[in-house]
Amino acid sequence: MKNSPKKNLTEADFISIINVFKDKLFRIAKRLLVSHEEAQDAVQEVVLKLWIQKDKMIYYTNVEAFAVTMTKNYCLDRLKSKQATNLQLIHSNYRDQHERLAKKMEARDSVSHLNRLMEQLPVQQKMIVQLRDIEQLEFAQIAEIMSMTEGAIRVALSRGRTTLKEALIKIHEYGT
């Protein structure tokens, strides 16, 4: 008979599990909610919910995927709620006040354009592009988080990337 799983998760064990992926949760929340403060609040809320259910965590096969799904759902709920009108709509992912070289300025402009374009994608495509291209998750993990098939993930990713590529080409070809 196998050893039965440990039923009581200590605070230290919980923190060590959460610390592995809490930054990823923040990046996902920030991508969806835009506001730095709102993203922090979302992660705190998800961690609190996980803490309340900490004794059930040992039964999840992939706690990280579960937490990412919780974060995604929480953020989507926030966006749908009446409080969403109070969300800050300015991205500030890329800041460096001391850059003066032209290439670095172009790179900053490109990142800024890309962030704005990402915000215009449908929520599903935005999440899939974030999870695959930024968080570097495998298709199987994304499919589990998004409750979709891997084929549907690939299609949505391709459409999102195509939309971003076409929009960036229009921006960079403007005036040439």
C-alpha positions as a Python dict, from the first residue, in 0.01 Angstrom:
ca = {
    (1, 'M'): (0, 0, 0),
    (2, 'K'): (131, 344, -90),
    (3, 'N'): (193, 606, 174),
    (4, 'S'): (-113, 820, 220),
    (5, 'P'): (-61, 1185, 125),
    (6, 'K'): (19, 1436, 395),
    (7, 'K'): (-313, 1597, 495),
    (8, 'N'): (-186, 1910, 670),
    (9, 'L'): (12, 2147, 453),
    (10, 'T'): (225, 2380, 663),
    (11, 'E'): (253, 2750, 592),
    (12, 'A'): (615, 2703, 485),
    (13, 'D'): (518, 2422, 245),
    (14, 'F'): (238, 2635, 101),
    (15, 'I'): (467, 2934, 51),
    (16, 'S'): (734, 2723, -117),
    (17, 'I'): (475, 2581, -359),
    (18, 'I'): (324, 2923, -441),
    (19, 'N'): (658, 3103, -476),
    (20, 'V'): (744, 2884, -775),
    (21, 'F'): (471, 3035, -992),
    (22, 'K'): (338, 3352, -827),
    (23, 'D'): (528, 3576, -1071),
    (24, 'K'): (364, 3393, -1361),
    (25, 'L'): (23, 3452, -1203),
    (26, 'F'): (105, 3823, -1178),
    (27, 'R'): (211, 3846, -1544),
    (28, 'I'): (-109, 3676, -1656),
    (29, 'A'): (-322, 3900, -1434),
    (30, 'K'): (-136, 4210, -1558),
    (31, 'R'): (-189, 4109, -1919),
    (32, 'L'): (-562, 4078, -1863),
    (33, 'L'): (-627, 4358, -1616),
    (34, 'V'): (-357, 4602, -1739),
    (35, 'S'): (-336, 4779, -1404),
    (36, 'H'): (-38, 4686, -1187),
    (37, 'E'): (-243, 4730, -870),
    (38, 'E'): (-537, 4528, -1000),
    (39, 'A'): (-300, 4247, -1101),
    (40, 'Q'): (-146, 4243, -753),
    (41, 'D'): (-493, 4230, -599),
    (42, 'A'): (-591, 3943, -827),
    (43, 'V'): (-285, 3739, -731),
    (44, 'Q'): (-347, 3807, -362),
    (45, 'E'): (-707, 3693, -401),
    (46, 'V'): (-606, 3373, -578),
    (47, 'V'): (-336, 3295, -321),
    (48, 'L'): (-587, 3354, -43),
    (49, 'K'): (-833, 3115, -206),
    (50, 'L'): (-557, 2857, -244),
    (51, 'W'): (-462, 2902, 122),
    (52, 'I'): (-821, 2846, 230),
    (53, 'Q'): (-824, 2525, 24),
    (54, 'K'): (-465, 2429, 107),
    (55, 'D'): (-555, 2084, 240),
    (56, 'K'): (-711, 1999, -98),
    (57, 'M'): (-402, 2113, -292),
    (58, 'I'): (-226, 1780, -241),
    (59, 'Y'): (-491, 1614, -457),
    (60, 'Y'): (-433, 1838, -760),
    (61, 'T'): (-206, 1687, -1020),
    (62, 'N'): (-81, 2028, -1130),
    (63, 'V'): (-121, 2305, -871),
    (64, 'E'): (36, 2562, -1103),
    (65, 'A'): (-213, 2495, -1384),
    (66, 'F'): (-496, 2510, -1130),
    (67, 'A'): (-368, 2845, -997),
    (68, 'V'): (-328, 2986, -1350),
    (69, 'T'): (-685, 2882, -1429),
    (70, 'M'): (-808, 3044, -1107),
    (71, 'T'): (-619, 3364, -1196),
    (72, 'K'): (-758, 3370, -1548),
    (73, 'N'): (-1113, 3318, -1423),
    (74, 'Y'): (-1078, 3577, -1148),
    (75, 'C'): (-945, 3836, -1394),
    (76, 'L'): (-1219, 3765, -1646),
    (77, 'D'): (-1477, 3800, -1369),
    (78, 'R'): (-1322, 4134, -1268),
    (79, 'L'): (-1335, 4257, -1625),
    (80, 'K'): (-1702, 4164, -1648),
    (81, 'S'): (-1792, 4321, -1316),
    (82, 'K'): (-1910, 4676, -1264),
    (83, 'Q'): (-1581, 4751, -1088),
    (84, 'A'): (-1400, 4700, -1418),
    (85, 'T'): (-1481, 5057, -1514),
    (86, 'N'): (-1235, 5164, -1246),
    (87, 'L'): (-945, 4968, -1395),
    (88, 'Q'): (-647, 5168, -1507),
    (89, 'L'): (-605, 5142, -1883),
    (90, 'I'): (-240, 5232, -1923),
    (91, 'H'): (31, 4975, -1968),
    (92, 'S'): (371, 5040, -1819),
    (93, 'N'): (544, 4706, -1873),
    (94, 'Y'): (844, 4861, -2035),
    (95, 'R'): (1015, 5150, -1858),
    (96, 'D'): (1365, 5272, -1883),
    (97, 'Q'): (1406, 5645, -1841),
    (98, 'H'): (1776, 5648, -1925),
    (99, 'E'): (1761, 5508, -2278),
    (100, 'R'): (1872, 5751, -2541),
    (101, 'L'): (1994, 5545, -2831),
    (102, 'A'): (1768, 5533, -3136),
    (103, 'K'): (1758, 5153, -3152),
    (104, 'K'): (1651, 5128, -2791),
    (105, 'M'): (1381, 5386, -2850),
    (106, 'E'): (1256, 5188, -3150),
    (107, 'A'): (1252, 4873, -2940),
    (108, 'R'): (1053, 5050, -2670),
    (109, 'D'): (808, 5180, -2928),
    (110, 'S'): (771, 4830, -3072),
    (111, 'V'): (704, 4684, -2727),
    (112, 'S'): (454, 4960, -2660),
    (113, 'H'): (282, 4896, -2993),
    (114, 'L'): (280, 4523, -2923),
    (115, 'N'): (127, 4574, -2578),
    (116, 'R'): (-146, 4794, -2725),
    (117, 'L'): (-210, 4543, -3001),
    (118, 'M'): (-222, 4257, -2749),
    (119, 'E'): (-493, 4447, -2561),
    (120, 'Q'): (-701, 4461, -2879),
    (121, 'L'): (-696, 4084, -2930),
    (122, 'P'): (-999, 3885, -2820),
    (123, 'V'): (-954, 3769, -2459),
    (124, 'Q'): (-906, 3404, -2557),
    (125, 'Q'): (-634, 3483, -2812),
    (126, 'K'): (-468, 3726, -2571),
    (127, 'M'): (-451, 3458, -2300),
    (128, 'I'): (-320, 3193, -2538),
    (129, 'V'): (-49, 3421, -2682),
    (130, 'Q'): (49, 3520, -2326),
    (131, 'L'): (65, 3160, -2204),
    (132, 'R'): (252, 3024, -2507),
    (133, 'D'): (482, 3304, -2622),
    (134, 'I'): (550, 3483, -2294),
    (135, 'E'): (504, 3217, -2026),
    (136, 'Q'): (643, 2943, -2256),
    (137, 'L'): (383, 2683, -2154),
    (138, 'E'): (333, 2366, -2355),
    (139, 'F'): (18, 2325, -2565),
    (140, 'A'): (-111, 2051, -2332),
    (141, 'Q'): (-79, 2283, -2032),
    (142, 'I'): (-254, 2567, -2214),
    (143, 'A'): (-531, 2332, -2327),
    (144, 'E'): (-586, 2226, -1965),
    (145, 'I'): (-590, 2585, -1839),
    (146, 'M'): (-817, 2714, -2114),
    (147, 'S'): (-1042, 2402, -2123),
    (148, 'M'): (-984, 2367, -2496),
    (149, 'T'): (-831, 2108, -2727),
    (150, 'E'): (-469, 2143, -2834),
    (151, 'G'): (-589, 2191, -3192),
    (152, 'A'): (-812, 2479, -3091),
    (153, 'I'): (-520, 2630, -2897),
    (154, 'R'): (-298, 2610, -3205),
    (155, 'V'): (-564, 2774, -3424),
    (156, 'A'): (-627, 3057, -3175),
    (157, 'L'): (-252, 3109, -3130),
    (158, 'S'): (-199, 3125, -3505),
    (159, 'R'): (-482, 3375, -3547),
    (160, 'G'): (-354, 3590, -3261),
    (161, 'R'): (1, 3590, -3395),
    (162, 'T'): (-121, 3669, -3747),
    (163, 'T'): (-329, 3960, -3622),
    (164, 'L'): (-32, 4097, -3426),
    (165, 'K'): (208, 4048, -3717),
    (166, 'E'): (-19, 4222, -3968),
    (167, 'A'): (-79, 4514, -3734),
    (168, 'L'): (294, 4554, -3662),
    (169, 'I'): (373, 4545, -4034),
    (170, 'K'): (119, 4824, -4092),
    (171, 'I'): (274, 5031, -3814),
    (172, 'H'): (632, 4986, -3938),
    (173, 'E'): (549, 5038, -4305),
    (174, 'Y'): (356, 5356, -4238),
    (175, 'G'): (515, 5643, -4424),
    (176, 'T'): (758, 5433, -4628),
}
